[in-house]
Amino acid sequence: MKPSNRGAQILACLLAAAWLGACHDTAAPEPSSTAAPLASASSAPRAVTLAPELGPHQSPVTVALHGPDRVTAGQDVELWAEVEQLAGSEARVSLSLQLPEGVRLVSGEPSEMLPSGNRKLVRHFVVHVDQVPSTDIEAVASTQSMAFGAHARSAYRFGRPEPRFSEPERREKRLKVAGKDVGRPILLHPQR
């Protein structure tokens, strides 16, 4: 066997072994009941376990702030925040309510650390509206662990519609591609 050919064969064998090792799933060994723990349970970091419905692009925490459709000055308004934890982690969620000028909290906690391990919690608030503000009340939910961090916001808009992006300028003439009508194309302005 030639020396240069032998080196190529060794390299091919090493690559094949690495490929087989990467494709092979090995089960983790069961912990021994006689083995002593390395650290106390309270000092060990808690593992994050994902709920089966948690997809690759869902936030581990969401918040939705609700209230009446119409509000007038001088009124007490009941709001409720729904906080949902989609990851089955032991990470705690902090919830805070941010009030604009002209609104004050009458009942409920302005910020609190919610108990961990809950799927869905509802918190109720009563606010007094001295004057209907032009800005929103915001509920903010945040959570983090060593494996992830998430931040969710929801706004109560005092009956105002949600802001929308403006519609882009379109051509009048419809566009056909390969015999199919794809609609009115959006005008692009690369000089701007």
Sine and cosine of phi, psi and omega as CSV:
sin_phi,cos_phi,sin_psi,cos_psi,sin_omega,cos_omega
0.00,0.00,0.70,-0.72,-0.02,-1.00
-0.98,0.22,0.56,-0.83,-0.02,-1.00
-0.88,0.48,-0.64,0.77,-0.04,-1.00
-0.94,0.35,-0.56,0.83,0.01,-1.00
-0.95,0.32,-0.58,0.81,0.00,-1.00
-0.91,0.42,-0.63,0.77,0.04,-1.00
-0.88,0.47,-0.65,0.76,0.02,-1.00
-0.92,0.40,-0.62,0.79,0.02,-1.00
-0.92,0.38,-0.65,0.76,0.03,-1.00
-0.89,0.45,-0.69,0.72,0.02,-1.00
-0.88,0.48,-0.67,0.74,0.01,-1.00
-0.90,0.43,-0.65,0.76,0.03,-1.00
-0.90,0.43,-0.67,0.74,0.02,-1.00
-0.90,0.44,-0.68,0.73,0.03,-1.00
-0.90,0.44,-0.66,0.75,0.02,-1.00
-0.90,0.43,-0.66,0.75,0.01,-1.00
-0.91,0.41,-0.65,0.76,0.02,-1.00
-0.91,0.42,-0.65,0.76,0.01,-1.00
-0.91,0.42,-0.69,0.72,0.02,-1.00
-0.91,0.42,-0.62,0.78,0.01,-1.00
-0.92,0.39,-0.58,0.81,0.00,-1.00
-0.95,0.30,-0.49,0.87,-0.04,-1.00
-1.00,0.06,-0.25,0.97,-0.09,-1.00
-1.00,0.04,0.82,-0.57,0.06,-1.00
-1.00,-0.03,0.80,-0.60,0.08,-1.00
-0.93,-0.38,0.64,-0.77,0.03,-1.00
-0.97,0.23,0.61,-0.80,0.06,-1.00
-0.95,0.31,0.67,-0.75,-0.01,-1.00
-0.92,0.40,0.57,-0.82,0.05,-1.00
-0.93,0.37,0.66,-0.75,0.03,-1.00
-0.93,0.38,0.63,-0.77,0.00,-1.00
-0.97,0.23,0.66,-0.75,0.00,-1.00
-0.96,0.29,-0.29,0.96,-0.01,-1.00
-1.00,-0.07,-0.17,0.99,-0.03,-1.00
-0.96,0.29,0.63,-0.77,0.02,-1.00
-0.99,0.15,0.64,-0.77,0.03,-1.00
-0.92,0.38,0.55,-0.84,-0.01,-1.00
-0.97,0.22,-0.55,0.83,0.00,-1.00
-0.59,-0.81,0.31,-0.95,0.02,-1.00
-0.93,0.36,0.41,-0.91,-0.05,-1.00
-0.88,0.47,-0.53,0.85,-0.04,-1.00
-0.96,0.29,-0.43,0.90,-0.03,-1.00
-1.00,-0.05,-0.24,0.97,-0.01,-1.00
-0.98,0.22,0.65,-0.76,0.04,-1.00
-0.92,0.39,0.60,-0.80,-0.02,-1.00
-0.99,0.10,0.65,-0.76,-0.02,-1.00
-0.98,0.20,0.50,-0.87,0.06,-1.00
-0.99,-0.12,0.83,-0.55,0.07,-1.00
-0.92,-0.39,0.76,-0.66,-0.06,-1.00
-1.00,0.05,0.65,-0.76,0.12,-0.99
-0.94,0.34,0.55,-0.83,-0.05,-1.00
-0.85,0.53,-0.52,0.85,-0.04,-1.00
-0.99,0.13,-0.09,1.00,-0.01,-1.00
-0.96,0.28,0.91,-0.43,0.00,-1.00
-1.00,-0.01,-0.02,-1.00,-0.07,-1.00
-0.95,0.31,-0.29,0.96,-0.07,-1.00
-0.80,-0.60,0.53,0.85,0.06,-1.00
-0.95,-0.31,0.59,-0.81,0.02,-1.00
-0.97,0.25,0.61,-0.79,0.04,-1.00
-0.93,0.37,-0.26,0.96,0.03,-1.00
-0.59,-0.81,0.65,-0.76,0.09,-1.00
-0.75,-0.66,0.38,-0.92,0.05,-1.00
-0.63,-0.78,0.63,-0.77,0.08,-1.00
-0.72,-0.69,0.82,-0.57,-0.02,-1.00
-0.96,-0.26,0.80,-0.60,-0.08,-1.00
-0.84,-0.54,0.41,-0.91,0.05,-1.00
-0.17,-0.99,-0.08,-1.00,-0.03,-1.00
-0.93,0.36,0.35,-0.94,-0.01,-1.00
-0.95,0.31,-0.56,0.83,-0.05,-1.00
-0.82,-0.57,0.61,-0.80,0.01,-1.00
-0.68,-0.74,0.63,-0.78,0.09,-1.00
-0.85,-0.52,0.35,-0.94,0.01,-1.00
-0.89,0.45,0.60,-0.80,0.01,-1.00
1.00,0.08,0.10,0.99,-0.08,-1.00
-0.98,-0.17,0.57,-0.82,0.21,-0.98
-1.00,0.00,0.73,-0.68,-0.10,-0.99
-0.84,-0.54,0.75,-0.66,0.07,-1.00
-1.00,-0.06,0.80,-0.60,0.06,-1.00
-0.87,-0.50,0.43,-0.90,0.13,-0.99
-0.63,-0.77,0.65,-0.76,0.00,-1.00
-0.94,-0.35,0.80,-0.60,0.10,-1.00
-0.98,-0.20,0.88,-0.48,0.00,-1.00
-0.92,-0.38,0.80,-0.60,-0.01,-1.00
-0.82,-0.57,0.78,-0.62,0.06,-1.00
-0.98,-0.18,0.91,-0.42,-0.04,-1.00
-1.00,0.02,-0.39,0.92,0.05,-1.00
-1.00,-0.03,0.68,-0.73,0.01,-1.00
-0.99,0.11,0.85,0.52,-0.05,-1.00
-0.97,-0.23,0.19,-0.98,0.07,-1.00
-1.00,-0.04,0.12,0.99,0.01,-1.00
-0.93,0.38,0.71,-0.70,0.01,-1.00
-0.99,0.12,0.42,-0.91,-0.01,-1.00
-0.92,-0.40,0.76,-0.65,0.11,-0.99
-0.99,-0.15,0.68,-0.73,0.01,-1.00
-0.84,-0.54,0.77,-0.64,0.05,-1.00
-0.70,-0.71,0.49,-0.87,0.01,-1.00
-0.91,-0.41,0.82,-0.58,-0.01,-1.00
-0.94,-0.33,0.88,-0.47,-0.10,-0.99
-0.97,-0.23,0.66,-0.75,0.08,-1.00
-0.99,0.16,0.13,-0.99,0.05,-1.00
-0.90,0.44,0.63,-0.78,0.01,-1.00
1.00,-0.04,0.01,1.00,0.01,-1.00
-0.76,-0.65,0.73,-0.69,0.04,-1.00
-0.75,-0.66,0.52,-0.85,-0.03,-1.00
-0.98,0.19,0.81,-0.59,0.02,-1.00
-0.98,-0.19,-0.64,0.77,-0.06,-1.00
-0.59,-0.81,0.61,-0.79,-0.02,-1.00
0.96,-0.30,0.25,-0.97,-0.02,-1.00
-1.00,-0.05,0.76,-0.65,0.03,-1.00
-0.92,0.38,-0.46,0.89,0.10,-0.99
-0.43,-0.90,0.58,-0.81,0.03,-1.00
-0.39,-0.92,0.37,-0.93,0.09,-1.00
-0.99,-0.14,0.90,-0.43,-0.05,-1.00
-0.98,0.20,0.47,-0.88,0.03,-1.00
-0.88,0.47,0.54,-0.84,-0.04,-1.00
-0.99,0.15,0.31,-0.95,0.10,-0.99
0.98,0.19,0.19,0.98,0.00,-1.00
-1.00,-0.04,0.55,-0.83,0.06,-1.00
-0.99,0.11,-0.79,0.62,-0.04,-1.00
-0.60,-0.80,0.76,-0.65,0.05,-1.00
-0.80,-0.60,0.53,-0.85,0.07,-1.00
-0.85,-0.52,0.75,-0.66,0.07,-1.00
-0.87,-0.50,0.71,-0.70,-0.03,-1.00
-0.97,-0.25,0.59,-0.80,0.02,-1.00
-0.70,-0.72,0.50,-0.86,0.19,-0.98
-0.83,-0.55,0.80,-0.60,0.04,-1.00
-0.86,-0.50,0.53,-0.85,0.10,-1.00
-0.97,-0.22,0.74,-0.67,-0.04,-1.00
-0.97,-0.24,0.97,-0.24,0.07,-1.00
-0.94,0.34,-0.70,0.72,0.09,-1.00
-0.58,-0.81,0.60,-0.80,-0.02,-1.00
-0.95,0.32,0.90,-0.45,-0.08,-1.00
-0.98,0.19,0.29,-0.96,0.06,-1.00
-1.00,0.00,-0.12,0.99,0.06,-1.00
-0.93,-0.37,0.13,-0.99,-0.16,-0.99
-0.99,-0.12,0.34,-0.94,0.27,-0.96
-1.00,0.04,0.72,-0.69,-0.01,-1.00
-0.88,-0.48,0.68,-0.73,0.17,-0.99
-0.97,-0.26,0.75,-0.66,-0.03,-1.00
-0.82,-0.57,0.82,-0.57,0.06,-1.00
-0.90,-0.44,0.76,-0.65,0.00,-1.00
-0.73,-0.68,0.59,-0.81,0.07,-1.00
-0.54,-0.84,0.43,-0.90,0.07,-1.00
-0.33,-0.94,0.41,-0.91,0.13,-0.99
-0.57,-0.82,-0.18,-0.98,0.04,-1.00
-0.94,0.33,-0.34,0.94,-0.08,-1.00
-0.99,-0.13,-0.40,0.92,-0.06,-1.00
-0.36,-0.93,0.15,-0.99,0.13,-0.99
-0.50,-0.86,0.58,-0.82,-0.01,-1.00
-0.55,-0.84,0.48,-0.88,-0.07,-1.00
-0.61,-0.79,0.84,-0.55,-0.02,-1.00
-0.80,-0.60,0.58,-0.81,0.00,-1.00
-0.76,-0.65,0.52,-0.85,0.14,-0.99
-0.58,-0.82,0.55,-0.84,-0.06,-1.00
-0.86,-0.52,0.62,-0.79,0.20,-0.98
-0.97,-0.22,0.84,-0.54,-0.21,-0.98
-0.97,-0.25,0.18,0.98,0.03,-1.00
0.85,0.53,0.58,0.81,0.04,-1.00
1.00,0.03,-0.14,0.99,0.04,-1.00
-0.95,0.30,0.53,-0.85,0.05,-1.00
-0.94,0.34,0.42,-0.91,0.04,-1.00
-0.92,0.39,0.55,-0.84,0.04,-1.00
-0.91,0.41,0.57,-0.82,0.01,-1.00
-0.79,-0.61,0.49,-0.87,0.11,-0.99
-0.94,0.34,0.54,-0.84,0.04,-1.00
-0.95,0.32,0.52,-0.86,0.02,-1.00
-0.95,0.31,0.69,-0.72,0.01,-1.00
-0.95,0.31,0.43,-0.90,0.04,-1.00
-0.94,0.35,0.73,-0.68,-0.03,-1.00
-0.86,-0.51,0.41,-0.91,0.10,-1.00
-0.95,0.30,0.44,-0.90,0.04,-1.00
-0.96,0.30,-0.63,0.78,-0.09,-1.00
-0.99,0.16,0.71,-0.71,0.03,-1.00
-0.96,0.26,0.47,-0.88,-0.05,-1.00
-0.95,-0.31,0.72,-0.70,0.08,-1.00
-0.90,-0.44,0.73,-0.68,0.03,-1.00
-0.79,-0.61,0.84,-0.55,-0.01,-1.00
0.81,0.59,0.63,0.78,0.05,-1.00
0.99,0.15,0.00,1.00,-0.01,-1.00
-0.95,-0.32,0.69,-0.72,0.02,-1.00
-0.98,0.19,0.89,-0.45,0.01,-1.00
-0.97,-0.24,0.14,0.99,0.08,-1.00
1.00,-0.09,-0.22,-0.98,0.00,-1.00
-1.00,0.04,0.87,-0.49,-0.04,-1.00
-0.94,0.33,0.45,-0.89,0.03,-1.00
-0.99,0.14,0.71,-0.70,0.04,-1.00
-0.97,0.25,0.74,-0.67,0.05,-1.00
-0.96,-0.29,0.64,-0.77,0.00,-1.00
-0.85,-0.53,0.99,0.14,-0.07,-1.00
-0.92,0.39,-0.32,0.95,0.00,-1.00
-0.97,0.26,-0.38,0.92,-0.10,-1.00
-0.96,0.28,0.00,0.00,0.00,0.00
